Amino acid sequence: MKNFKKELYSVLEMLRSIEDEINLAGYSLTEKKVFFTINDLNMQNTVCNISDVIESSGLSRSTVYKAIKKLERNDMLQLSQSSFDKREFFLDLSL
């Protein structure tokens, strides 16, 4: 059990370091979850949209929209409109 605690501590320190490096330290847990969900979806697929983030994160639509707006306002995220459906926006991280 003691080994597990040391490993957990090490992983948490690494996560804090990554959050500091990409300027996520000042965001709420919900905003971080949206950020990491977008990253996960982009790594699995070539694109992700807002509906994908809502479905994958399990967060409400309004919560996801608020987080996306804050991330976009702080230049952590880019939105691009679909050329096929003007109602659809694709999300990409600005890293």
C-alpha positions in Angstrom: 0.0 0.0 0.0 2.9 2.4 0.8 4.3 1.8 -2.8 0.9 2.7 -4.2 0.8 6.0 -2.3 4.2 6.9 -3.6 3.2 6.1 -7.2 0.0 8.0 -6.8 1.8 11.0 -5.4 4.3 10.9 -8.3 1.5 10.8 -10.9 -0.3 13.7 -9.2 2.9 15.8 -9.2 3.4 15.0 -12.9 -0.2 16.1 -13.6 0.3 19.3 -11.7 3.4 20.0 -13.7 1.6 19.4 -17.0 -1.3 21.6 -16.0 1.2 24.4 -15.1 3.0 24.0 -18.4 -0.1 24.3 -20.5 -1.6 27.0 -18.3 -4.6 24.9 -16.9 -3.8 25.6 -13.3 -6.4 28.4 -13.0 -9.3 26.5 -14.5 -12.0 24.6 -12.6 -12.2 20.8 -12.6 -15.1 21.0 -15.1 -13.2 23.2 -17.5 -10.2 20.8 -17.2 -12.5 17.9 -17.9 -13.8 19.6 -21.1 -10.2 20.4 -22.1 -9.0 16.9 -21.6 -12.1 15.4 -23.3 -11.5 17.5 -26.4 -7.9 16.3 -26.4 -9.0 12.7 -26.0 -11.6 12.9 -28.8 -9.1 14.7 -31.1 -6.6 11.9 -30.5 -9.2 9.2 -31.3 -10.7 11.0 -34.3 -9.5 13.6 -36.7 -12.2 16.0 -35.5 -14.6 16.5 -32.6 -17.7 18.7 -32.2 -19.6 20.0 -29.2 -22.0 17.1 -29.2 -19.1 14.6 -29.0 -17.8 16.5 -25.9 -21.2 16.5 -24.3 -21.7 12.8 -24.9 -18.2 11.7 -23.9 -17.8 13.9 -20.8 -21.3 13.3 -19.3 -21.6 17.0 -18.6 -24.7 19.0 -19.4 -24.9 21.0 -22.7 -24.8 24.4 -20.9 -21.8 23.4 -18.7 -19.9 22.3 -21.8 -20.8 25.5 -23.7 -19.6 27.7 -20.7 -16.3 25.8 -20.5 -15.8 26.0 -24.2 -16.4 29.8 -24.3 -13.9 30.3 -21.5 -11.3 28.1 -23.1 -11.8 29.9 -26.4 -11.7 33.4 -24.8 -8.3 32.5 -23.3 -7.0 31.1 -26.6 -6.8 27.5 -25.3 -9.2 26.3 -27.9 -10.2 27.1 -31.5 -13.6 26.7 -33.0 -14.1 26.2 -36.8 -17.4 26.0 -38.6 -18.2 23.1 -40.7 -18.3 23.8 -44.4 -21.2 21.3 -44.8 -23.4 22.2 -41.9 -23.2 25.8 -40.7 -24.7 24.8 -37.3 -21.8 22.4 -36.5 -18.5 23.6 -35.1 -15.3 21.6 -34.7 -13.0 22.0 -31.7 -9.3 21.9 -31.6 -6.8 22.7 -28.8 -4.4 25.6 -29.3 -1.3 23.9 -28.1 
